[in-house]
Amino acid sequence: MVMPGAENGHRRLTARELGLAAMATTRELTGFEPEATTALDWDGECWRVMVDVLELARIPSTTDVIGRYEVDLDPDGTLRGYRRIARFHRADASRDE
């Protein structure tokens, strides 16, 4: 698959590499451990990656607090935007979109 913007001759990151870059960025900025990349979307200029992060571990784990972060990366994986968009308990299935 050719990534958008590859016509300029630069190697573009794969979806897996974009997800890993977004998780690493989230880890660096929050200090929390990312659990999963939950979405990856191209908006015409940047990749928007959703990353779920364990923000507060609790017992039982169903009450853990998860933060969902939106990370915008250009096709080379450079950070273009970042924000937390939600916080919820792990067991809150209604948070899944």
C-alpha positions as CSV (number, residue, x, y, z in Angstrom):
1,M,0.0,0.0,0.0
2,V,1.3,3.4,-0.9
3,M,0.8,5.9,1.9
4,P,-0.6,9.4,1.0
5,G,2.2,11.8,0.2
6,A,4.6,9.0,-0.9
7,E,4.9,10.7,-4.3
8,N,7.7,12.9,-3.0
9,G,10.0,9.9,-2.8
10,H,10.2,9.7,1.0
11,R,9.4,6.4,2.7
12,R,6.1,6.6,4.6
13,L,5.4,4.7,7.8
14,T,3.2,1.6,7.8
15,A,0.0,1.6,9.8
16,R,1.8,-0.5,12.4
17,E,4.6,2.0,12.6
18,L,2.2,4.9,12.9
19,G,0.4,3.1,15.8
20,L,3.7,2.4,17.6
21,A,4.8,6.1,17.0
22,A,1.5,7.3,18.5
23,M,1.9,5.0,21.5
24,A,5.5,6.1,22.1
25,T,4.4,9.8,21.9
26,T,1.6,9.2,24.3
27,R,3.9,7.4,26.8
28,E,6.5,10.3,26.5
29,L,3.9,13.0,27.0
30,T,1.8,11.4,29.8
31,G,4.2,9.1,31.6
32,F,1.4,6.5,31.4
33,E,1.7,3.1,29.7
34,P,-0.3,2.8,26.5
35,E,-2.4,-0.4,26.1
36,A,-3.7,-0.2,22.6
37,T,-4.1,1.7,19.4
38,T,-7.8,1.7,18.9
39,A,-8.2,3.7,15.6
40,L,-6.2,5.1,12.7
41,D,-7.8,7.5,10.3
42,W,-6.3,9.7,7.4
43,D,-7.9,13.2,7.3
44,G,-6.2,14.3,4.1
45,E,-3.3,15.9,5.9
46,C,-2.5,13.9,9.0
47,W,-3.0,10.5,10.5
48,R,-5.3,10.6,13.5
49,V,-4.5,7.8,15.9
50,M,-6.5,6.9,19.0
51,V,-4.5,5.4,21.9
52,D,-6.0,3.9,25.1
53,V,-3.8,4.4,28.1
54,L,-3.9,2.9,31.6
55,E,-4.0,6.1,33.8
56,L,-5.0,4.5,37.2
57,A,-4.7,0.8,38.0
58,R,-7.3,-0.4,40.6
59,I,-8.5,-3.7,42.2
60,P,-10.5,-5.1,40.6
61,S,-9.0,-4.3,37.2
62,T,-12.5,-3.6,35.8
63,T,-12.4,-0.3,37.7
64,D,-9.1,0.8,36.2
65,V,-9.2,4.3,34.7
66,I,-8.4,4.4,31.0
67,G,-7.6,7.6,29.1
68,R,-8.3,7.8,25.4
69,Y,-5.8,10.1,23.5
70,E,-6.0,11.5,20.0
71,V,-2.6,11.8,18.4
72,D,-2.2,13.5,15.0
73,L,0.9,12.5,13.0
74,D,2.1,13.6,9.6
75,P,2.9,10.8,7.1
76,D,6.5,10.7,8.4
77,G,5.3,10.1,12.0
78,T,6.0,13.7,13.3
79,L,3.7,14.9,16.0
80,R,1.2,17.5,14.7
81,G,-1.4,17.4,17.5
82,Y,-2.3,15.6,20.7
83,R,-5.1,15.7,23.3
84,R,-7.0,13.5,25.8
85,I,-10.5,13.1,24.5
86,A,-12.0,10.8,27.2
87,R,-11.6,9.1,30.6
88,F,-13.5,6.0,31.6
89,H,-13.5,2.8,33.7
90,R,-12.3,-0.3,31.9
91,A,-15.6,-2.1,32.4
92,D,-17.6,0.8,30.8
93,A,-18.5,-1.0,27.6
94,S,-20.7,2.0,26.6
95,R,-17.4,3.9,25.8
96,D,-16.6,1.8,22.8
97,E,-17.6,3.5,19.6
